[in-house]
Amino acid sequence: MPADDLERRIGAHSFARLLGQWRPPDGRALAAALADQVRLLVLDGRLALGTRVPAERELAAALDVSRTTVAHAYESLRENGFLHSRRGSGSWTRLPDARAGQPSALGAFTPINDDSIHDLAFAALPAPLDVVRAAAAAAVNDLDVHLTSHGYEVTGLPVLRDAIARRYTERGLPTTADQILVTSGAQNAIALVLNALVNAGDRVLVEHPTYPNALDAIRVRGGRPVPVQLAADGWDLDQLTAGVRDAAPRLAYLIPDFQNPTGHLLSGDDREAVIALARRTGTTLVVDETLSELPLSVPQPLPFAVHGGAAESSLVISIGSASKIFWGGLRVGWIRASATTIRRLASVRPAIDLGGSVISHLLAARLIDDIAAVAATRRTELLAARDHLRGRLAELFPTWTATRPGGGLSLWIDLGTPASSRLASAARRHGVLLAAGPRFGVDGAFERNLRLPFTLRRDRMDAALDGLAHAWQGLDGIPVVGDADPIAVA
């Protein structure tokens, strides 16, 4: 029995809510559908490894199915390595041993070295090769001066802090290096802020849907995410105000620039209103701007802290990253806040890590000086990719509705039916990895939705869409529109 069994068990009714809309509309093959949904919850991270699942009889009662259905589902999960059971003790979630070429065993961060697997779970770009290679060569030459020191920079290498501050200033937000703390990516920045400001049980207001790894970080810290639903066209400030008033959150996590996953862009007037709300209520705003350098068909938004006189305010903590515009493999992000807040964050950082890689910081500093040129090239490529994906979706999936975001890296799809998790499970069998809609929500929401990034090369995207079309066809006999064979594009 796992040592942390008491901390990791889920009740039958909580499990039923987490499963969401798992039943096939025709009511057939319930055991297989239940096993597929549990498998997806494990792979997506919504059901933590080592969690003790409810007994067969308890779950059957909560789901209003026969005990035989649950027993068969559990047996399938055991055979495929997703459950480990001990007679008389219970069953716990686990991951199967990785086997090459087995899509069903792949999790979100499993390395993929198989051209038959098309990863649509990540909204991330490959590196701009020539630019990164040139910057890397220059960074190696810059390294010599640092090799005689211990190499630990808790707040980040000064040359990189200067470059980031300079970029904020160029974009209209005067910033000095002492207002910057460099992190190991934006996720590390989120975790650091939560570690410094949130205690177990504190409420954290989030948009709904939102970035799933932020939700995970909140839960790991012991915080309680409080979702505020986004409207079809963006933020409902009345709901946001009510959420802050009713929940009294310790902080609010917002993605105002090409919101992940919806692609919405918060207007300047609404930014002023949100900052005014934060001032009235004393709510700290953690603003995720990792996509701000990727406008496609709209002007680049100003940094959030430009508005409402928040440039020096301790209420606004901005998070940025080199991952989306340059390359995720750099693992370089940053926090922009008041100098006082930066000192506070730096004081707690050694409990998490001791800073990033010197060579990565030198490389990122070089890249940030080229950010305008890189962004222009990215914009041309991504505009074509966005419009190509929307066109192919209209041909293959005429019942789906896709957004047309003004920036960012992905579309938010309305499937027209609550089938997102089932589609994600089916797509794995066709070599396509998807992030199902509930991954972006709380308590199993967004089964009608799916996030699709437009970051794959065109030939890879067309092959992925072909596999996705076959997966969709296999759900309840839904017909496929368009070519059944893979589409080769030069």
C-alpha positions as CSV (number, residue, x, y, z in Angstrom):
1,M,0.0,0.0,0.0
2,P,1.4,3.4,-0.9
3,A,2.7,5.4,2.1
4,D,0.7,8.4,1.2
5,D,-2.6,6.5,0.8
6,L,-4.5,8.7,3.2
7,E,-3.5,11.8,1.3
8,R,-4.3,10.3,-2.1
9,R,-7.7,8.8,-2.2
10,I,-10.8,10.0,-4.1
11,G,-14.4,9.4,-3.0
12,A,-16.9,7.8,-5.3
13,H,-19.0,11.0,-5.8
14,S,-15.9,13.1,-6.4
15,F,-14.6,10.6,-8.9
16,A,-18.0,10.6,-10.7
17,R,-17.7,14.4,-11.0
18,L,-14.2,14.2,-12.3
19,L,-15.2,11.6,-14.9
20,G,-17.7,14.1,-16.4
21,Q,-19.6,13.0,-19.5
22,W,-18.0,9.6,-20.1
23,R,-21.0,7.6,-21.3
24,P,-21.4,6.9,-25.0
25,P,-24.7,8.3,-26.3
26,D,-25.8,4.9,-27.5
27,G,-25.3,3.5,-24.0
28,R,-23.1,0.6,-25.2
29,A,-19.7,-0.6,-24.3
30,L,-19.9,1.2,-21.0
31,A,-16.9,-0.6,-19.4
32,A,-14.6,0.3,-22.3
33,A,-15.7,3.9,-22.2
34,L,-15.2,4.1,-18.5
35,A,-11.7,2.6,-18.7
36,D,-10.8,5.0,-21.5
37,Q,-12.0,8.0,-19.5
38,V,-10.0,6.9,-16.4
39,R,-6.9,6.3,-18.6
40,L,-7.2,9.8,-20.0
41,L,-7.6,11.4,-16.6
42,V,-4.3,9.7,-15.5
43,L,-2.4,10.6,-18.6
44,D,-3.6,14.2,-18.5
45,G,-2.6,14.5,-14.8
46,R,-6.2,15.3,-13.7
47,L,-6.1,12.1,-11.6
48,A,-2.8,12.0,-9.7
49,L,-0.6,8.9,-9.7
50,G,-0.9,6.8,-6.5
51,T,-4.5,7.8,-6.0
52,R,-6.7,5.1,-4.4
53,V,-9.8,4.8,-6.5
54,P,-13.2,3.9,-5.0
55,A,-14.3,0.3,-4.5
56,E,-16.2,-1.3,-7.4
57,R,-19.6,-1.3,-5.5
58,E,-19.2,2.4,-4.4
59,L,-18.3,3.7,-7.8
60,A,-21.1,1.6,-9.5
61,A,-23.6,3.2,-7.1
62,A,-22.2,6.8,-7.8
63,L,-22.3,6.2,-11.6
64,D,-25.6,4.3,-11.6
65,V,-24.1,1.4,-13.5
66,S,-23.7,-2.3,-12.6
67,R,-20.8,-3.5,-10.5
68,T,-19.9,-5.7,-13.4
69,T,-19.3,-2.7,-15.6
70,V,-16.9,-1.1,-13.1
71,A,-15.2,-4.5,-12.5
72,H,-14.5,-4.9,-16.2
73,A,-13.3,-1.3,-16.5
74,Y,-10.9,-1.8,-13.6
75,E,-9.7,-5.1,-15.0
76,S,-8.9,-3.4,-18.3
77,L,-7.0,-0.7,-16.5
78,R,-5.0,-3.3,-14.6
79,E,-4.1,-5.2,-17.7
80,N,-2.9,-2.0,-19.4
81,G,-0.9,-0.9,-16.4
82,F,-3.0,2.0,-15.2
83,L,-4.2,0.4,-12.0
84,H,-2.3,-1.5,-9.4
85,S,-4.4,-3.6,-7.0
86,R,-3.8,-5.5,-3.8
87,R,-6.3,-8.0,-2.6
88,G,-8.2,-6.6,0.4
89,S,-6.5,-3.3,0.2
90,G,-7.7,-1.5,-2.9
91,S,-6.5,-0.2,-6.2
92,W,-4.2,2.8,-7.0
93,T,-3.5,4.7,-10.2
94,R,-0.2,4.2,-11.9
95,L,1.4,4.6,-15.3
96,P,2.3,1.6,-17.5
97,D,5.9,0.8,-18.4
98,A,6.7,2.8,-21.6
99,R,6.7,0.6,-24.7
100,A,8.0,2.0,-28.0
101,G,5.3,2.9,-30.5
102,Q,2.4,2.6,-28.0
103,P,0.5,5.9,-28.1
104,S,-1.9,4.9,-25.3
105,A,1.1,4.9,-22.9
106,L,2.2,8.5,-23.7
107,G,1.7,11.3,-21.3
108,A,1.9,15.0,-22.0
109,F,5.6,15.3,-21.4
110,T,6.8,11.9,-22.7
111,P,9.6,12.4,-25.3
112,I,8.3,11.5,-28.7
113,N,10.8,10.2,-31.3
114,D,8.2,8.6,-33.6
115,D,7.1,10.3,-36.8
116,S,3.9,8.3,-36.6
117,I,2.8,10.2,-33.5
118,H,1.4,13.7,-34.0
119,D,1.5,15.9,-30.9
120,L,-1.4,18.3,-30.8
121,A,-1.3,18.5,-27.0
122,F,1.5,21.1,-27.0
123,A,1.0,24.6,-28.2
124,A,4.8,25.2,-28.8
125,L,7.0,26.0,-31.8
126,P,10.4,24.5,-32.8
127,A,13.3,26.9,-32.5
128,P,14.2,29.4,-35.3
129,L,17.4,27.5,-36.2
130,D,19.6,30.1,-37.7
131,V,18.9,32.7,-35.0
132,V,19.4,30.3,-32.1
133,R,22.5,28.9,-33.6
134,A,24.1,32.3,-34.0
135,A,23.1,33.4,-30.5
136,A,24.4,30.1,-29.0
137,A,27.8,30.6,-30.7
138,A,28.0,34.2,-29.3
139,A,26.9,33.0,-25.9
140,V,29.7,30.5,-25.7
141,N,32.2,33.3,-26.2
142,D,30.4,35.3,-23.5
143,L,30.8,32.4,-21.1
144,D,34.5,32.7,-20.3
145,V,34.1,35.7,-17.9
146,H,31.6,33.7,-15.8
147,L,33.6,30.5,-15.4
148,T,35.8,31.8,-12.6
149,S,32.7,32.5,-10.4
150,H,30.5,30.0,-8.6
151,G,27.8,30.4,-11.3
152,Y,24.7,30.8,-9.0
153,E,22.5,33.8,-9.9
154,V,19.3,33.6,-7.8
155,T,17.8,36.6,-9.5
156,G,19.2,35.9,-12.9
157,L,22.3,36.9,-14.9
158,P,22.5,40.8,-14.9
159,V,22.9,40.9,-18.7
160,L,19.6,39.0,-19.1
161,R,17.8,41.1,-16.5
162,D,19.0,44.2,-18.4
163,A,17.8,42.8,-21.7
164,I,14.3,41.9,-20.3
165,A,13.9,45.3,-18.6
166,R,15.0,47.0,-21.9
167,R,12.3,45.1,-23.8
168,Y,9.6,46.1,-21.3
169,T,10.7,49.7,-21.7
170,E,10.6,49.5,-25.5
171,R,7.0,48.3,-25.2
172,G,6.0,51.3,-23.1
173,L,6.5,50.0,-19.6
174,P,9.6,51.7,-18.0
175,T,11.4,48.9,-16.2
176,T,14.8,48.5,-14.4
177,A,16.8,45.4,-13.8
178,D,15.9,45.3,-10.1
179,Q,12.3,44.8,-11.2
180,I,13.2,41.5,-13.0
181,L,13.8,38.0,-11.6
182,V,14.7,35.4,-14.2
183,T,13.2,31.9,-13.7
184,S,13.4,28.5,-15.3
185,G,10.5,29.1,-17.6
186,A,7.1,30.6,-16.9
187,Q,5.9,27.5,-15.0
188,N,8.7,28.0,-12.5
189,A,7.7,31.6,-12.2
190,I,4.1,30.7,-11.4
191,A,5.2,28.2,-8.8
192,L,7.6,30.7,-7.2
193,V,4.9,33.3,-6.9
194,L,2.5,30.8,-5.4
195,N,5.1,29.6,-3.0
196,A,5.7,33.1,-1.8
197,L,2.2,34.4,-1.6
198,V,-0.2,31.4,-1.2
199,N,-0.8,29.2,1.9
200,A,-2.7,26.0,2.0
201,G,-6.4,26.6,1.8
202,D,-6.0,30.1,0.2
203,R,-8.3,30.8,-2.7
204,V,-6.8,31.7,-6.1
205,L,-9.2,33.2,-8.7
206,V,-8.7,31.9,-12.2
207,E,-10.3,32.3,-15.6
208,H,-12.4,29.4,-16.8
209,P,-11.0,27.8,-18.9
210,T,-7.4,28.5,-18.2
211,Y,-3.8,27.2,-18.5
212,P,-3.9,23.7,-17.0
213,N,-0.3,23.7,-15.6
214,A,-1.2,26.8,-13.5
215,L,-4.2,24.9,-12.1
216,D,-1.9,22.1,-11.2
217,A,0.6,24.4,-9.5
218,I,-2.2,26.0,-7.4
219,R,-3.3,22.6,-6.2
220,V,0.2,21.4,-5.5
221,R,0.7,24.5,-3.3
222,G,-2.6,23.6,-1.5
223,G,-4.5,26.5,-3.0
224,R,-8.1,26.4,-4.0
225,P,-8.8,27.5,-7.6
226,V,-11.9,29.6,-7.9
227,P,-13.1,29.6,-11.5
228,V,-14.8,32.7,-13.1
229,Q,-16.4,31.7,-16.4
230,L,-15.2,33.5,-19.6
231,A,-18.0,34.7,-21.9
232,A,-18.1,33.8,-25.6
233,D,-16.4,37.0,-26.5
234,G,-14.0,37.3,-23.5
235,W,-14.1,38.5,-19.9
236,D,-17.3,39.4,-18.0
237,L,-16.2,42.1,-15.6
238,D,-19.4,41.8,-13.6
239,Q,-18.7,38.1,-12.9
240,L,-15.0,38.8,-12.2
241,T,-16.0,41.5,-9.7
242,A,-18.5,39.2,-8.1
243,G,-15.9,36.4,-7.9
244,V,-13.4,38.7,-6.2
245,R,-16.0,40.0,-3.8
246,D,-17.5,36.6,-2.9
247,A,-14.3,34.5,-2.8
248,A,-11.9,37.1,-1.4
249,P,-9.0,35.4,-3.2
250,R,-5.4,35.6,-2.1
251,L,-4.5,36.4,-5.7
252,A,-6.0,36.2,-9.2
253,Y,-4.2,34.5,-12.1
254,L,-5.1,36.1,-15.4
255,I,-4.0,35.6,-19.1
256,P,-5.0,38.8,-20.8
257,D,-3.0,38.4,-24.0
258,F,-4.4,35.8,-26.4
259,Q,-5.8,33.8,-23.5
260,N,-4.8,30.2,-23.3
261,P,-6.9,28.4,-24.5
262,T,-9.5,30.7,-25.9
263,G,-7.3,33.3,-27.6
264,H,-9.3,36.2,-26.2
265,L,-7.6,39.6,-25.8
266,L,-8.5,41.8,-22.8
267,S,-9.1,45.4,-24.0
268,G,-7.2,48.4,-22.6
269,D,-10.3,49.8,-20.8
270,D,-11.0,46.4,-19.2
271,R,-7.4,46.3,-18.0
272,E,-7.9,49.6,-16.3
273,A,-11.0,48.3,-14.7
274,V,-9.4,45.1,-13.4
275,I,-6.5,47.1,-11.9
276,A,-9.0,49.4,-10.2
277,L,-10.8,46.3,-8.8
278,A,-7.5,45.0,-7.5
279,R,-6.8,48.3,-5.8
280,R,-10.2,48.4,-4.1
281,T,-10.0,44.8,-2.8
282,G,-6.2,44.5,-2.2
283,T,-6.1,41.5,-4.6
284,T,-2.7,40.7,-6.1
285,L,-2.9,40.1,-9.9
286,V,-0.5,37.5,-11.4
287,V,-0.6,38.3,-15.1
288,D,0.6,35.7,-17.5
289,E,2.0,37.5,-20.6
290,T,3.8,34.5,-22.2
291,L,2.0,35.0,-25.5
292,S,2.2,38.8,-25.7
293,E,5.0,38.7,-28.3
294,L,2.8,36.7,-30.7
295,P,0.1,39.0,-32.2
296,L,-1.1,37.8,-35.6
297,S,-3.8,40.0,-36.9
298,V,-4.1,42.7,-34.2
299,P,-1.6,45.2,-32.8
300,Q,0.7,43.9,-30.1
301,P,-1.0,44.7,-26.7
302,L,0.8,46.9,-24.2
303,P,2.1,45.3,-21.1
304,F,-0.6,44.9,-18.5
305,A,1.1,47.0,-15.9
306,V,1.1,50.0,-18.2
307,H,-2.5,50.5,-17.3
308,G,-4.0,52.0,-14.2
309,G,-0.7,53.5,-12.9
310,A,0.4,49.9,-12.0
311,A,4.0,50.2,-13.2
312,E,5.4,50.4,-9.7
313,S,2.5,48.7,-7.9
314,S,3.0,45.7,-5.8
315,L,-0.4,44.5,-6.8
316,V,0.6,43.5,-10.4
317,I,3.1,40.6,-10.9
318,S,3.8,40.0,-14.6
319,I,5.2,36.7,-16.0
320,G,6.9,36.3,-19.3
321,S,8.8,33.6,-21.1
322,A,11.2,33.0,-24.0
323,S,9.5,29.6,-24.6
324,K,6.7,30.6,-26.9
325,I,8.5,33.2,-29.1
326,F,11.9,31.4,-29.2
327,W,12.1,27.8,-27.9
328,G,10.8,25.9,-24.9
329,G,14.1,24.1,-24.6
330,L,15.7,27.3,-23.3
331,R,13.8,27.0,-20.0
332,V,14.0,30.8,-19.5
333,G,11.1,32.8,-18.1
334,W,10.9,35.9,-15.8
335,I,8.9,37.8,-13.3
336,R,8.4,41.6,-13.6
337,A,7.2,43.3,-10.4
338,S,8.0,46.1,-8.0
339,A,11.6,46.0,-6.7
340,T,10.2,45.2,-3.3
341,T,8.3,42.2,-4.6
342,I,11.3,40.9,-6.5
343,R,13.4,41.0,-3.4
344,R,10.7,39.0,-1.5
345,L,10.5,36.4,-4.3
346,A,14.3,36.2,-4.4
347,S,14.4,35.5,-0.6
348,V,12.2,32.4,-0.9
349,R,13.7,31.1,-4.2
350,P,16.6,29.1,-2.7
351,A,14.0,26.7,-1.2
352,I,12.9,25.9,-4.8
353,D,16.1,26.3,-6.8
354,L,19.3,28.4,-6.9
355,G,18.8,30.1,-10.3
356,G,19.1,29.0,-13.9
357,S,21.7,28.0,-16.3
358,V,24.3,30.6,-17.1
359,I,24.7,29.6,-20.7
360,S,20.9,29.7,-21.2
361,H,20.8,33.2,-19.7
362,L,23.6,34.4,-22.0
363,L,21.8,32.8,-25.0
364,A,18.4,34.3,-24.0
365,A,20.0,37.8,-23.6
366,R,21.3,37.6,-27.1
367,L,17.9,36.4,-28.5
368,I,15.9,39.1,-26.8
369,D,17.8,41.7,-28.7
370,D,16.5,40.0,-31.9
371,I,13.0,39.6,-30.7
372,A,11.3,42.0,-33.1
373,A,12.8,40.3,-36.2
374,V,11.9,36.8,-34.9
375,A,8.4,37.9,-34.0
376,A,7.9,39.3,-37.6
377,T,8.9,35.9,-39.1
378,R,6.8,34.0,-36.6
379,R,3.8,36.2,-37.4
380,T,4.0,35.4,-41.1
381,E,4.3,31.7,-40.5
382,L,1.7,31.5,-37.8
383,L,-0.9,33.5,-39.8
384,A,-0.7,31.0,-42.6
385,A,-0.8,28.1,-40.2
386,R,-3.8,29.4,-38.4
387,D,-5.8,30.0,-41.5
388,H,-4.7,26.6,-43.0
389,L,-5.9,24.8,-39.9
390,R,-9.2,26.7,-39.9
391,G,-9.8,25.8,-43.5
392,R,-9.0,22.1,-43.1
393,L,-11.3,22.0,-40.0
394,A,-14.2,23.5,-42.0
395,E,-13.7,20.8,-44.7
396,L,-13.2,17.8,-42.3
397,F,-15.4,18.7,-39.4
398,P,-18.3,21.0,-40.6
399,T,-20.2,20.6,-37.3
400,W,-17.3,22.1,-35.3
401,T,-16.9,25.8,-34.5
402,A,-13.4,27.2,-34.3
403,T,-12.2,30.5,-33.0
404,R,-10.1,33.0,-35.0
405,P,-7.7,34.4,-32.4
406,G,-5.8,37.6,-33.1
407,G,-2.7,36.1,-31.7
408,G,-1.2,33.1,-29.8
409,L,-0.7,29.6,-30.9
410,S,-4.0,27.7,-30.8
411,L,-7.7,27.5,-31.7
412,W,-10.4,26.7,-29.1
413,I,-12.9,24.4,-30.7
414,D,-16.6,23.8,-29.9
415,L,-17.3,20.2,-30.9
416,G,-21.1,20.7,-30.7
417,T,-21.3,17.7,-28.4
418,P,-19.7,16.6,-25.1
419,A,-17.2,14.2,-26.6
420,S,-13.8,15.8,-26.0
421,S,-12.4,13.2,-23.6
422,R,-13.7,10.3,-25.7
423,L,-12.2,11.9,-28.8
424,A,-8.8,12.3,-27.1
425,S,-8.8,8.7,-26.2
426,A,-9.8,7.6,-29.7
427,A,-7.2,9.9,-31.3
428,R,-4.4,8.2,-29.3
429,R,-5.2,5.0,-31.1
430,H,-4.8,6.9,-34.4
431,G,-1.4,8.3,-33.4
432,V,-2.7,11.8,-32.4
433,L,-2.1,13.3,-29.0
434,L,-4.8,15.9,-27.8
435,A,-5.4,18.0,-24.8
436,A,-9.0,17.4,-24.0
437,G,-11.2,20.3,-23.0
438,P,-11.5,19.3,-19.3
439,R,-7.8,19.6,-19.0
440,F,-8.3,23.4,-19.0
441,G,-11.1,23.5,-16.5
442,V,-12.1,22.6,-13.0
443,D,-14.3,19.6,-12.1
444,G,-14.6,18.1,-15.5
445,A,-15.9,21.2,-17.4
446,F,-15.4,21.8,-21.2
447,E,-16.3,18.4,-22.5
448,R,-17.6,20.2,-25.6
449,N,-14.3,21.8,-26.3
450,L,-10.8,21.0,-27.6
451,R,-7.7,23.1,-28.0
452,L,-5.9,22.6,-31.3
453,P,-2.5,24.4,-31.7
454,F,-1.4,25.5,-35.2
455,T,2.3,24.9,-34.5
456,L,3.0,21.7,-36.5
457,R,4.6,21.8,-40.0
458,R,1.8,21.8,-42.6
459,D,2.4,18.2,-43.8
460,R,2.5,17.0,-40.2
461,M,-0.7,19.0,-39.4
462,D,-2.5,17.4,-42.4
463,A,-1.5,14.0,-41.3
464,A,-2.6,14.7,-37.8
465,L,-6.0,16.0,-39.0
466,D,-6.4,12.8,-41.1
467,G,-5.9,10.7,-37.9
468,L,-8.2,13.0,-36.0
469,A,-10.9,12.6,-38.6
470,H,-10.8,8.8,-38.4
471,A,-11.0,9.0,-34.6
472,W,-14.0,11.3,-34.9
473,Q,-15.6,9.0,-37.4
474,G,-15.3,6.2,-34.9
475,L,-17.4,8.0,-32.3
476,D,-21.0,7.0,-32.8
477,G,-20.7,6.6,-36.5
478,I,-20.1,10.3,-37.2
479,P,-19.2,10.6,-40.9
480,V,-15.9,12.1,-42.1
481,V,-16.1,14.8,-44.8
482,G,-13.2,15.0,-47.2
483,D,-10.4,12.7,-48.2
484,A,-9.9,9.5,-46.2
485,D,-6.3,9.1,-47.1
486,P,-3.4,11.1,-45.6
487,I,-2.8,14.4,-47.4
488,A,0.8,15.0,-48.5
489,V,1.8,18.7,-48.9
490,A,5.2,19.8,-50.2
